[in-house]
C-alpha cells in the first residue's frame, strides 16, 4: 500500500464536528479516501467491510463510544488502523486508557490544521515504515519458502541418485510420502545459445508439465542445476489408467510447446513402480538409462525402459575388427581423406548397431581417431598434434547424438589428413632426418623402401625420389652403406662372431653378408678384422 491510497475514517456523533474534520483532512491530503461514521457501531461495520489505515474518533458517542470501538477491534481480530482520539474531554484517564488500547495520539477539540498536520505526517511515516517492513518480511518469507523448496528438491534428487545420510533420508521420506503407483520421466529439453531464452523456455516447460499432468497425477518437476538440458518428472498416478493417458497427453503438449519455441523434446521413461515412495530409485535408474540411449534415436523420441530392453536384447555384438582398423590407418597413411572417412563411417555404423552404452561408443570412436593420429605423429607438428588430440577428446564426448558423433568424427579425420599433408610438405627435411634415425635404429630388422615409406606416410615411389634428392643416393644404397658402416664398427670394436654381426645389421644369410662386405671394403669380414685390429 502507498500513502496516496490511504483509507481514513472520521467518527463523531456531532455532524458539524465530523464534517469539519473530514473537510480539513481532505484539504490537507486531497489524495486520501475519507469516510465518515456517526457512531462507534457504524464505524465497526465499516471497518469490517473495508481495511482502514487511520481513524479519528470521538470518545463520547451513543451506542458504541470511541473506547469501546477500539476494544471491539482488538477482540474481533480486525487489522488495527492507526487510531487518534478526538474529544473535548482531555482528562488524563482517557488519554492513558487510549494509549493502553493502542491509540497513536490524542487531539482536543476544536482541532486546527496546525495540530492535525504533524499528526498526519507522523502517521504517514509509521505507515510507510510498516509497509517497508512488511514488504521485507514477505520477501524474506518467499525466499525462505523458495529456499526450502529448492533444498527439498535437491534432497529428493540426491535420494534418487546417491546414498543419503540417515538424517537426510529421514527428512526426505517424511516430506515425500508417495504410496501409490508412479514413475520417473527424464525430459530432454535441448538448449539455446541465449541464457535468457533458456530461462523462459524452462519456465514454460515446467508450467506445461504441471498443467498437463495436474489432474492425473501428483507431480514434482525437478530442474537439476548441473543438467541444464533436462527436467526430471516424478509422477504418482491418481488412478489405474492415468499413466498411459498422462504420458500421451504430456507428449502431445510438449510437442506443441516445442514447435512454438522451435525445439524438439524427447524423454526417457521408467516403468511404473507399484509404490513410488519405495521404488523411486529403481525408477530413476530406468529413466536415466532410457534417457542416455536417446543418443541412438531420432530427436523427439519418447523411449520407455521396456522398449529399450527389447531393442538391446536384439542388438548384435559390437566390436572393431583388426582389418577395419588396418584399412583405416592405411587410408590415412595414403592421405586419402575420402576413403578414410568412408572406412571410419562403416566402422561407426557397425558399432552403433550393437547399441553400446553411448559413452563406450564414443570412447571406441575416440580410440580409432587417436590411433590414426599416433600413426602420423612423426609427420605432424607437435602443437598441431596436441590440438588435434584435445579436439578429438572434447568434441566427440560433447556430441549429443550418434548422428552428430559421426559427423564430428569424419570432420576430425579429414582435418587430421589435411594437417598431415600440410605439415609433411613443410617438414620434408625434418622428416628425412627422422627417417635416417629410424633406419639406423632398425638396421637389424628386415626393413625396405615400402615399409619405411609407409612409416612416414608417403607413397613409395614419391618417397624414393624425395629420399634420393635429399641424401644424394638411392634408398637401397643408403641402407647398404649404413649397414656396412655399422658392421665395420662392430668388427673393430667388439669380439662378436661374424655371423652375429651379420644378423645385427640385418643379414640372415652370412655368405651374402660376406659378399656385400668384401665388395664394399675389399676385404672379407675376417680379413678386415685381422688387418685393422693388429
DRENDREN-453209 format. One record per residue (C-alpha): x negated, y, z. Coordinates in steps of 0.001 Angstrom, whole numbers, plus 524288, in hexadecimal, padded with zeros to 5 digits. Example, Ala and Ser with C-alpha at 12.3 -4.5 7.8 and 13.67 -1.06 7.14 Angstrom:
<sites>
7CFF47EE6C81E78
7CA9A7FBDC81BE4
</sites>
This chain:
<sites>
800008000080000
7FB5D80DC97FD0E
7FEAA81A00804DD
8061381F767F945
81052814B37FB10
812858165B80999
8202A8136580E9B
8240081C88819C4
8304B81CAB8223C
835E58280382A1D
83F098237D8350B
8474182D8983CA0
8558D82E4A8407D
8557983D0683E81
8574B83F8C82FD9
850CF84CCC83043
844A0847AF8370C
8440383B9682E65
84598842DE82187
83C4784D9D825A8
8316684418828F0
833DE83C5B81C6C
83306848D981469
8267A84CA681B41
8205883F538180F
824B684051809D5
81E9C84DD280927
8119C8497080ED3
8116583C47807AB
819B083CC67FB3F
814B782F487F759
81A928289B8035F
8274E821118026B
82F15826BB80DB9
83AEB81FC4813B1
8443D8242281E8D
84BDA81D1182942
8551B822FB8334B
852338195783E66
8499180E038426E
8533F8039B83DDC
853808092183016
844AF80A6683065
843387FC108341A
84BEE7F7CE828E1
843BC7FFE081F74
836F87FA868250E
83BCE7EC9E82297
83F0A7EFD881464
833067F7E181108
824FF7F7C08160A
82275804E281C52
8156880B6381E5E
8189D816E38273B
824648199982FFF
8275E82672836C7
831F682376840B0
8394182AD284B1D
839D7824568587A
847798276685D33
8515A821F085354
85E5681AA68542B
85F6B80BD38520B
850BD80942851BD
8473D8139085689
8394F81592851F2
832E280D4A85C7C
83C728021785A34
83A228032984B81
82B9A8010884D63
82DEA7F5ED856FA
836BE7EF0D84D0E
82C2A7F046842A7
822AE7E97084BDA
82C577DEAF84EE1
831087DAFB84146
823867DA1883B2B
825A47E5168316C
819127EB2D82C7A
817007F6BF8354A
8169F8041282ECF
80F4080F9883480
8192E8151283E24
8190382332842C5
822D48275384D19
82949834AE84B92
8314383A10856E8
8340C8459A85F74
830EC83C9786A9F
8229083DA286CDF
821B48379487A25
8159C82F2987C66
81DE18230C87ECE
82303822EE870D6
815A68253586B07
80F9D81A448732E
81A56810A386F77
81930814648611B
80A85811F786117
80C5D804DF867F5
8158F800C285D04
80BEB804AF85283
810348126B84EF3
805B6819D784796
8094A827AA84C2E
813628300485314
818DF83CE484DF0
821678468A8550D
82CC584D3084E73
82D3B8563984789
822A98509083E94
81ACB85A3A83687
812D78578C82A1A
8066B85AC383194
8095784FD083B46
80E588464D830F9
803128478082725
7F8198420B82FDE
80102836EA8343C
803D08332A82608
7F5678340B82281
7F19482B6C82DF3
7FBFC8215F82AB3
7F7D08213C81C60
7E9CD81ECB82094
7EE2A813738291B
7F62C80DC581E07
7EACD80EC781486
7E1C98083A81E3F
7EB6C7FD3382080
7ED437FB62811E7
7DE877FA7A8100B
7DD147F0FF81B56
7E85B7E8A781689
7E2E77E8A1808B9
7D5B67E45980DF0
7DC1A7D9F78166E
7E42F7D4ED80B02
7D8167D49980273
7D0987CD3C80CDC
7DBD67C3A980E7B
7DC2E7C15B7FFE4
7CD7B7BF777FF95
7CE077B60680AF5
7D9367AE9A804C4
7D20C7AE3D7F7D9
7C56A7AA1B7FE77
7CC9579F4F80598
7D2D479ADD7F8E8
7C5C279B027F1DC
7BF67793C17FD2E
7C9D77893A7FD44
7C8FA787D07EE83
7BA3F786427EF81
7BBF377C6A7FA6C
7C5FB774DF7F274
7BCE2774C17E6B1
7B1B176FE67EF10
7BA97765817F4E8
7BC7E7600E7E74C
7AE637612F7E2FE
7A5C475EA87EEDA
7A53E759CF7FCCA
7AA217636780713
7A640764FD81523
7B05275EFC81E87
7B55976C60822D3
7B6CF770D2814B4
7BDB476440810FB
7C738765D181C30
7C9CF773E881854
7CCA07711980A07
7D50D7653F80D17
7DD0876D6981683
7DF50777B180BF5
7E16576E5880085
7EC1F764B680415
7EFDD75E7B7F71F
7F674751787F9F8
7FD4D74F8C7ECE4
7F83374B177DFA6
7EFB0754AA7D85B
7E433756A87CF5E
7D8CA75F657CC28
7D728766187BEFA
7CAFB76D5B7BAA3
7CEC0777A17B0A2
7C3F777B957A733
7C66878A047A4E0
7BB8178E9279BE8
7B46D79B6D79DFE
7B2C77A8B7797C5
7A7457B1DD7962B
7AED27BBFD79E14
7AF987BA197ACCF
7BB857C3067AD2E
7C27D7BAD07A2FA
7BEC67AE807AA7A
7C4617B3FE7B711
7D14E7B7897B0B7
7D1C87AA6D7A9DE
7CF967A2BA7B661
7DA047AA717BD8B
7E3D47A7FC7B2B5
7E00E799AD7B201
7E1B2797C87C096
7EEF079E777C046
7F36D7962A7B4CB
7EF8F7899E7BBE2
7F69578DB77C851
80304791DF7C15B
8038E785DE7B88D
801A977BBC7C334
80801783347CE5F
8151277C247CD7A
80F2B76EB37CB5F
803EB76E3B7D4EF
7FD7F774997E07B
7F1067796E7DA58
7E40177F5E7DDB8
7DBC8785917D308
7CD457868C7D5E1
7C3A878F0A7CE4B
7B5F778A8C7D232
7AC5F795CF7D156
7A1C378D4D7CB5D
7AACC788057C0CC
7AFCF7941C7B9C9
7B5A078C387AE9B
7BDBD7832E7B724
7C9777833B7C008
7CD377780F7C8F3
7DBC0775547CA69
7E00376D297D612
7EE44769287D499
7F6E4761B27DE28
802B575D857D62C
8102A760327DBDF
816E9754D27D518
813D17480C7CE3A
8156B74D7E7C071
80ED675A777C2FD
8012F756327BF1E
803B0753A37B0AC
80CB575F457AF4F
8034F7681B7B687
7F78F7646D7AE48
7FF00766337A18B
8047F773557A5AD
7F74A777F67AA74
7F086773E779E00
7FAA977AFD795B5
7FA227874479E22
7EB53787F879E2B
7EA8A7856978F96
7F38C790F278D5A
7EBB27996A796B5
7DF09795417902B
7E43E79958782E7
7E7817A6AC78883
7D98F7A84A78D8E
7D32A7A12078225
7CE157962378AB7
7CF2F7875C78A5C
7D25F7804B796FD
7CF8077218799FF
7D09576A3A7A679
7CBAF75E2D7AD70
7D6F0757A47B4A5
7D5D074DA57BF9A
7DF52742B97C281
7E948746747CCB7
7E6107417F7DA41
7F12073BF17E289
7ED2F745127EDA5
7E5F67510F7E8FA
7E0C7754477F673
7D9247478B7F743
7D69C745457E8BB
7D20E752F57E550
7C39074F927E46E
7C639744297DB2A
7CF0474D0B7D326
7C42A757127D258
7BA3C74D0B7CD93
7C3A47486F7C2F8
7C7147562D7BE9D
7B8CC75A3A7BE78
7B50074E667B643
7BFD4751417AC86
7BBE875FA57AC0E
7ADAF75C177A977
7B1897531A79E43
7B93975E00797A7
7ABB076082791FB
7AE94755F8787C7
7BC7875A237848C
7C2347651D77C45
7C46F771F47835A
7D199772AC78A09
7D2397643578D7E
7D9277605479A1A
7D1EB753F579DCD
7D79474AFE7A82B
7CF26741D47AFF7
7D6CF736317AA97
7D45C73A4079C81
7C5EC73C6279F3C
7C41572EFE7A56A
7CAD4728A2799D9
7C1A872FD1790A0
7B57D72C377985F
7B94F71DE47989D
7B94771DB7789AC
7ACA372581787F0
7A10F71EF37817D
793E071DE378837
78BDD72A0C78562
77D38729C97833E
7731A7302577A79
76CAE7262077182
75DE2726C67700E
75F34727427613C
768067332D76264
75E3673A4C76AEB
75346736BD76181
75B1473B70755CD
75DCB7484E75CAB
74F8C74A7A76030
74B2A7474575253
754E9750F774CAE
74FA975B6C755E8
741A5757D67528B
744B27593F74400
74ABC76693746A7
757EC7626174130
761A476A2D7495D
76D5A76513741D6
769B1756BB7433F
7660A758B87517B
7732175F3D75432
77AB97544F74D75
7732774A0A75516
77544750EF7621E
783C1752FE75F4B
785717447F75C8F
77EA17410D7693D
7872074A79770FD
793A07452976AF3
78FE87374676E9F
78CD973BC077C76
799C57431B77D69
7A13E736E37795F
79C84730AA785FD
7A2AE73B5E78E64
796D773CF279704
798FD746117A285
797417537779C45
78B06756DF7A3EB
78493749FF7A024
7884E74C74791FB
7820B759E27926F
775CA75437798C3
774C374A2478DD3
7758C754FE78399
76B9B75D3178B01
7625E7518878B83
762E574FBF77CCB
7602575E0F77A45
754FC75E987841E
74EF67526E77DF8
74F3375932770C6
749527654D776F0
73E9A75D2D77D2E
73B3D7578A76FE8
738657651B76A9B
731A476A07776EB
7247576B6A77047
72A17773587652F
732BF77CF076C68
72D52788A8773AD
72D7D786C97827F
736D67921778505
7401F78D6677A60
73F5D77FA277FFB
743377844278D99
74E4678C8C78839
753E4781597803F
752CA7782B78BD5
75A45781A179495
764A3783FA78A3D
766D37757178864
769597738A796E8
7719577F9D79914
779E67800E78CC9
77D527719578C75
7811F7713E79AD7
7896277D9579937
791097786678D7B
79F277762C79202
7A3C876C2D78801
79DF5760F178058
7A06B76890773E0
798CB774217792B
78DDD76B3C77DD0
78C56765BF77017
78C0D7734E76A13
782177783B77402
7797B76C2577261
7793A76D5B7638E
775FC77BD876492
76AEB7792B76E2A
7657876E517659F
765A177745759BF
75EB2781CF76197
7549D777CA765DE
7519977399757E0
7511E781AC75351
747E57856575E60
73F37779C675B29
73E2677DFD74CFD
73B8378C117509A
731257890D75AD8
72AD977E67752C0
7284D787F1747B9
722CD7923C750E2
71A6C788D3758CB
7145D7802E74E3D
7065A782C1752C8
709EA77FE9760E0
711087739F75C92
7056976EDC75498
6FC947706B7607B
70687768FD768B7
706CF75EAF75E1B
6F7F475D5B75ED8
6F8A475BE376DA5
70350751BD76C46
6FB63749C77626B
6EF1F74A4176ADC
6F6DF7457E776A6
6FCDE73A3D76EE6
6F16E73579766AC
6F2C77281076CFB
700AA726C5767AC
70548722ED75A30
708C4730D175621
70B01735377483E
70F7E740CB74050
71E0473D9774127
71DE173BAB74FE3
7165B74823752CB
71E847501E74939
72ADD74B5574FD0
7252474E6575D0B
723C675C9375902
730B675D207517A
72B3F75E4D743BF
72E307577E73722
7226F74E71734AA
71F307540472741
71FD67620B72BDA
7184375EAC73826
70D5C7587A72FFE
70BBE764F872812
70C7576DB37341E
7025A7653D73B27
6F88D7657272FE9
6FA2F7743072E33
6F7307764173C81
6EC0B76C8873ECE
6E66876BC773105
6E75F75CFB7307B
6F2637535272EDA
6F93E74D9D73AA0
6F32C7402F73815
6E5547456A736E8
6E71A74D9274339
6EC13741BC74AB6
6E0BA7391074620
6D6C67439D74967
6DC9E7457D756FB
6DC68736E87599B
6CE537357475508
6C9DD740DB75D77
6D08A73ABD76940
6CA5772D8D76617
6BCE6733FD764E1
6BE4373A3177247
6C26D72D667788A
6B716725FF7725B
6AD3A72FBC77772
6B3337328D784C3
6B8C57259078935
6B59A7172078A18
6C295712E078415
6C265707F077A55
6C3F570BD276C2B
6D0B07043176B41
6D62A70BEB776C8
6D1BA718C7770E1
6D8767152D76425
6E5437133A76B55
6E32871FC877313
6E307727997666D
6EE83720C575FFB
6E84B7155C75864
6EDA9707ED75B2F
6E502701CB750C8
6D6C37023675551
6D1286FF3F747F9
6D89370A69741D4
6D4077136D74CC0
6C5E170F7574A15
6C7A87123973BA8
6CD6271FC773DB9
6C3287233874806
6B7D071F1B73F47
6BD6F726DA733ED
6BE10732E073CA2
6B100731D7743EF
6A930728D273AD5
6A70E71F7274628
6AF3E714AC74BC2
6B42671773759A1
6A9D570E6875FC0
69EDF71453757A0
6A3787220C75AF0
6A34171F3176983
695B2718D87691A
68FF3723AA760C3
6952072F7F767F9
694E072AE977608
6868F7267177651
</sites>
